[in-house]
């Protein structure tokens, strides 16, 4: 099913981009909205597909040693290529490896945080700062941006474990 959705979205994006030269000025805004929505759906179905693979009962979510800084920087580069107007900064005093035990969900968590910081930002140039703070036995990571923030009335729905799913408006696969 995932591949069928991806194939259909590729057709929509391809045909939509072809139409850009033929749409009257009054329809350009609608075409742009359609292309943006199809792009978002493509990204969302990829993320959901990755989550389903990880959660699949036949595929163990095996923890392995990874360098958290490498994973973070990989996802920041991906976010930069997707959001060319956004500025991403990492506030981290060291470039040494920082090995932790994690699975593929770590990349998805970083990707979700970075994409949400840009997607829900109302500034012309979104600015996203990631701060890593390393203590003897823990790592604290904070993501901040220059956007409006999550309204207090939505925080429960966004961060609640029971709200984790694509059926929750605006929550993607959930930040919990």
C-alpha positions in Angstrom: 0.0 0.0 0.0 2.8 2.4 0.9 4.5 2.0 -2.5 1.1 2.5 -4.3 0.6 5.8 -2.4 4.1 6.9 -3.1 3.7 6.1 -6.8 0.4 8.0 -7.0 1.9 11.0 -5.2 4.8 11.0 -7.7 2.3 11.2 -10.5 0.5 14.1 -8.9 3.7 16.0 -8.2 5.0 15.4 -11.7 1.8 16.3 -13.5 1.3 19.3 -11.2 4.8 20.6 -12.0 4.1 20.2 -15.7 0.9 22.3 -15.3 2.8 25.2 -13.8 3.4 26.7 -17.3 -0.2 26.3 -18.3 -2.1 27.6 -15.3 -3.7 31.1 -15.4 -2.4 33.6 -12.9 -5.7 33.2 -10.9 -5.0 29.5 -10.4 -1.3 29.6 -9.5 -2.1 29.8 -5.8 -4.3 26.7 -5.9 -1.7 24.7 -7.9 1.0 25.7 -5.4 -1.2 24.6 -2.5 -1.8 21.3 -4.3 1.9 20.7 -4.9 2.8 21.6 -1.3 0.1 19.2 0.0 1.3 16.4 -2.3 4.9 17.1 -1.1 3.8 16.9 2.5 1.9 13.7 1.9 5.0 12.2 0.3 7.1 13.1 3.3 4.5 11.8 5.7 4.0 8.5 3.9 7.8 7.9 3.9 7.9 8.6 7.7 4.9 6.4 8.4 6.5 3.7 6.2 9.7 3.9 8.2 7.9 3.8 11.5 5.8 0.8 10.5 9.0 -1.1 9.4 10.5 -0.4 12.8 7.4 -1.4 14.7 6.7 -4.5 12.6 6.5 -7.4 15.0 8.9 -9.4 12.7 11.5 -6.7 12.7 13.1 -6.3 16.2 13.8 -2.7 17.2 17.4 -3.7 18.0 19.4 -1.1 19.8 22.9 -0.5 18.3 25.7 1.8 19.1 25.4 5.1 17.1 27.0 8.5 17.3 24.2 10.8 18.2 26.0 13.8 16.8 26.4 12.0 13.4 22.7 11.1 13.3 21.7 14.7 14.3 24.0 16.3 11.7 22.7 13.9 9.0 19.1 14.9 9.8 20.0 18.6 9.9 21.6 18.3 6.4 18.4 16.6 5.2 16.3 19.4 6.7 18.5 22.0 5.1 18.0 20.4 1.7 14.2 20.3 2.2 13.8 23.8 3.8 16.2 26.1 1.9 15.0 29.3 3.6 15.5 27.9 7.1 18.6 28.4 9.1 19.8 25.5 11.3 22.4 26.0 14.1 23.9 23.4 16.4 25.1 24.6 19.8 27.5 21.9 20.8 30.9 22.6 22.2 32.5 19.3 21.1 32.8 17.4 17.8 33.9 14.2 19.5 31.9 11.1 18.9 29.0 10.7 21.4 28.0 7.0 21.3 24.6 5.9 22.6 22.4 2.9 22.1 19.5 3.6 19.8 17.5 2.3 16.8 16.3 3.9 13.6 13.6 5.8 15.5 16.3 8.3 16.6 16.6 9.6 13.1 12.8 9.9 12.8 12.6 11.8 16.1 15.2 14.3 15.0 13.6 14.6 11.5 10.1 15.2 13.1 11.5 17.9 15.5 13.4 19.8 12.8 10.6 19.6 10.2 8.0 20.7 12.8 10.2 23.7 13.8 10.1 24.9 10.2 6.6 23.8 9.1 4.8 25.5 12.0 7.0 28.6 11.9 5.4 31.9 10.8 8.7 33.8 10.0 10.0 34.4 6.6 13.3 32.8 7.6 12.8 30.1 10.2 15.7 29.8 12.6 16.2 26.5 14.4 18.8 25.9 17.1 19.6 22.5 18.4 21.5 22.4 21.7 23.3 19.3 23.0 24.3 19.3 26.6 26.4 16.3 27.8 26.6 15.3 31.4 28.4 12.2 32.8 25.4 9.8 32.4 22.9 11.7 30.2 22.5 13.8 27.1 20.0 16.7 27.0 18.9 17.9 23.6 16.8 21.0 23.1 15.3 22.2 19.9 14.2 25.9 19.8 13.0 28.1 16.9 11.8 31.6 16.3 8.3 30.6 15.5 5.1 31.1 17.6 5.5 27.9 19.7 2.9 25.3 20.6 -0.2 26.9 22.1 -0.8 25.7 25.7 -4.2 24.4 24.5 -2.5 22.0 22.0 0.5 20.7 24.1 -1.5 17.8 25.7 -2.6 16.5 22.2 0.9 17.0 20.7 2.9 15.3 23.4 0.4 12.8 24.8 1.4 9.2 24.3 -2.2 8.2 23.6 -2.4 10.8 20.8 0.4 9.3 18.8 -1.0 8.6 15.4 -1.9 10.0 12.0 -5.5 10.5 13.0 -4.5 13.4 15.3 -4.8 16.7 13.4 -1.5 18.3 12.7 0.5 15.8 14.7 2.0 13.6 11.9 3.2 10.5 13.7 3.3 12.2 17.1 6.1 14.0 19.0 5.6 11.8 22.0 
